[in-house]
Amino acid sequence: MADERKKLVELKGLDITFNAGKSNETKAVQNASFDIYEGETFGLVGESGSGKTTIGRAIMKLYEPTGGQILFEGEDLAKLKKRNKLSKFRQAVQMIFQDPQASLDLRMKVKDIVAEGIDVNHLAKNDADRAKQVEDLLEIVGLNRDHSSRYPHEFSGGQRQRIGIARALAVQPKFIIADEPISALDVSIQAQVVNLMKELQQKQGLTYLFIAHDLSMVKYISDRIGVMHWGKMVEIGLADEVYNHPLHDYTRSLLSSIPVPDPTVEEQRVPIVYDPTAELDGRDRQMIEIAPQHFVWAAEDEIAMYQERAREFGLID
Ligand SMILES: Nc1ncnc2c1ncn2[C@@H]1O[C@H](COP(=O)(O)OP(=O)(O)OP(=O)(O)O)[C@@H](O)[C@H]1O
């Protein structure tokens, strides 16, 4: 059955190479293809340097693709050149960063930080309207209206991330790229910020790309998950399915490295070691749909092995 959900973002064979042709050439993203549907959260996981941030920044149109395409609402970003279209795009796509301390200008008052996008896009009728919009936004993210005249250093890490979220929401975006938005926060605060993001998504119909290295947190917020390794997508599927029934060895190794709180289970946990050199055998690999909506980066003669795994998990007959 054809998937009838609307695709907001489409990556089609995206390549991003830095310093092409030089001795320090880095193929940060290689042949990545996936769609992000309107209203969903797509979680992107992988270890440091796997290319997650590069994908996020490419979707923000901060990097030009070396190869392939990125479509936003069906339009090729590379062809988006007219000023009014570009500014509409820049409004529609916002980013939330890992370290709220580093991403907020500490010399600016909260109201001016939050209103940055309002000012750039001329979204306030006058000063009073601007102040009201800022206060409403602070309330929406769970802060106090009269926090607007304070400075970022007067807030905790979790509150600063809420300021970052208010700043992103100020321009009424459709799509938010959250790059490790909770990694710098205390564990006790992480769930609060994730819950706020979920609540905002429901109320405002937002679509998220949620980037993280911690698969267990990504699983909680995501509808679907893409796993990256060395610039390549190796597995894509529904969040629960990728988490509970990983098919690719790299995903299995990521999951088996997460400690289990139950000491008896933890004692028996055998971490799976992934041998990345297996990928360097020169064989042609593609994303193959092994089970419905569950794709694995596989060579022709590996398909049967993945199908067998999927069968053992009860994903296919
Ligand atoms: N502007 C750049 N110029 C050159 N190389 C870059 C640039 N940005 C990223 N890279 C390289 O591209 C690769 C992918 O980096 P990227 O930041 O996308 O990974 P990541 O998965 O987001 O890692 P992290 O979790 O550490 O942010 C890395 O080898 C990185 O060093």
The ligand as a Gaussian input file, in Angstrom:
#p B3LYP/6-31G(d) Opt

LIG

0 1
 N       32.713000      22.011000       8.125000
 C       33.422000      20.880000       8.090000
 N       34.596000      20.805000       7.425000
 C       35.304000      19.665000       7.353000
 N       34.905000      18.504000       7.924000
 C       33.765000      18.502000       8.616000
 C       32.948000      19.681000       8.737000
 N       31.844000      19.371000       9.474000
 C       31.964000      18.073000       9.795000
 N       33.100000      17.540000       9.284000
 C       33.518000      16.117000       9.394000
 O       32.465000      15.332000       8.894000
 C       32.281000      14.148000       9.669000
 C       30.866000      14.091000      10.201000
 O       30.711000      15.107000      11.186000
 P       29.330000      15.420000      11.910000
 O       29.552000      16.597000      12.815000
 O       28.252000      15.512000      10.918000
 O       29.101000      14.119000      12.781000
 P       28.103000      13.879000      13.990000
 O       27.587000      12.508000      13.828000
 O       27.108000      14.975000      14.063000
 O       29.070000      13.931000      15.228000
 P       28.887000      14.686000      16.646000
 O       27.905000      13.842000      17.402000
 O       30.269000      14.643000      17.209000
 O       28.399000      16.065000      16.332000
 C       33.343000      14.200000      10.744000
 O       34.446000      13.437000      10.317000
 C       33.690000      15.669000      10.836000
 O       35.022000      15.838000      11.276000

